[in-house]
Amino acid sequence: MKTIKTITLTASVLLTLTFTLTGCRSTRSTEGRAVLTKKQRSELLTPLAQYPPDVQAIIAKTAITLDYNGYPVDVKGRLRMRRDEAVQMTVTALGLMEIAAIEFTPNGAYLIDKVNKRYARFDYTSGWMKLAGINFNTVQALFWNRLFIPGEKDTWRHAADFTLTGTGGQCLIEPGRQRMLKCSFYTDVDCRKLQQTDLRIQQYVATWRYGQFDSIGTYTYPTTHDVSISGSSRAIGARIGLSDISTLDTGWKSSTDLSRYKEVDLEQLMSILNMIR
């Protein structure tokens, strides 16, 4: 029973954190917009948008504390990322058997119940997600701690189009043209380390904070990700702690090969899990 509750809560929070990803309009007072040429902006921001050439994959153990409307639960699992191919998060029972997973690929997102061999697929091209520019590149940038422009793939090519503003001892970075999904990025005062990403769609507000940075190769990567969402009747949040981080691609398989699984509707799968709980 506890295992099913864990699957349900984890799926609910992760789906909300990613599919209901919302933006956040800054409420902080600004101290003045930096007057920089396009070349200067490009040189300054390109490193925050580009992916490190010597890191193609990141694999880590995860300790996730979920808070869903005041109902906290701790779960263990793994984060596996292969650049431009997949972002996968799994939940394990007793630290051994994977019982559930959520995976994002360029072709869609998958919620997988590994116990009962069922899965649901979510398409980025449906409804408001397409209009907002939310796709695999958005999710990948959030997990890899990169700047992004909704709907764009190679954000570094557009680094000169961002605006920079000094605010509260930080640097506020925003795309020159905002879409339905409004984005704000906060870095240290030297614009060298992305500390926070804020997102907003209508009344929904999401904040993704990064902390405890560690070096892996030439890449400085955050080992804590604190995510919170407001704007609905339920408070939702998650703290993701990473350990045993490796850039060695062990050949792990993507979950897109689901020939032995039964596909069900996303709402149906969530409904079944909630009924079991």
Buried (B, 14 or more C-beta within 10 A) or exposed (E): EEBBBBBBBBBBBBBBBBBBBBBBEBEEEEEEEBEBEEEEBBEBBBBBBBBBEEBBBBBBBBBBBBBBEEEEBEBBBBBBBBBEBBBBBBBBBEEEEBBBBBBBBEEBBBBBBBBBEBBBBBEBEEEEBBEBBBBBBBBBBBBBBBBBBBBBBEBBBBBBBBEBBBBEEBBBBBBEEBBBBBBBBBBEEEBEBBBBBBBBBEEBBBBBBBEEBEEBEEBBBBBBBBBBBBBBEBEBBBBBBBEEBEBEBEEBEBBBEBEEBEEBEBEEBBEBBBEEE
